Amino acid sequence: MIEYRHDLCYINPDIPINFISTPKPSNIDFFKEWLANRRPLMVTRQQDNLPDNLMRLGLSYFDINTRHKHRLSFLIDKKYIINCTPLPKIETIFPDILGFHNLRIDIGVYGSYCWEFLSLETQTTPSSDIDLLLNYNDQSIFTLSKIVAKLQGMLGNKKIDGEVRFKKLGDFALDELVNQQSPTLVLKNINEVKLIERQALYEIFPSLLS
């Protein structure tokens, strides 16, 4: 089983609950109901020295009654994980918007719009960002910038945020990558968060400058 940040893992609902931090009783009830409804948890960055049989997973949900966002984190024994899948595609989350396939890049959706799609409950507000995961496929920085502009035109006045994933390396903030203002970039993957030189990324993926 190979997992990446933001992957969705479906869990046996009979799992013993192991919260990383002390939860409120309401959060325990919510978690039990969430799993009973066959909804997934999301892969987050793993802790150092985590035993091989454990995985850190998370869940974020917006309580429409209290207007409060809850972020829960768990350590899950892998034997309770049924399967893991990639994020839902942008064309699945926004089926009424045409033209995504013309962008020629695989785009997943995470964040509040993902959770709303999975839960069938209100998880977004008018000010919610649309968090996108673009899977890099030899595009130049210029092409990525054009893709972002086209996405913004398709999605209207909602702010686009997100990351670009480079296979076998990790994820970089979309805005930070395409704006080219900083000589260093924050790299995030399932095991670590660290700074790398922008030039080093260009040397690994020279197509960024094509």
Secondary structure, DSSP 4 states (H G I P E B T S, - for coil): ----TT-EEEE-TTPPP-BSSPPPHHHHHHHHHHHHTT--EEE-PPPTT--TTEEEEEEEEEETTTTEEEEEEEEEEGGGEEEEEPPPBHHHHSTT---GGGG-SEEEEEHHHHHHHHHTS----TT--EEEEEE--S--HHHHHHHHHHHHHHHTTSPEEEEEEETTTEEEEHHHHHH---SEEEEE-SS-EEEEEHHHHHHH-GGGG-
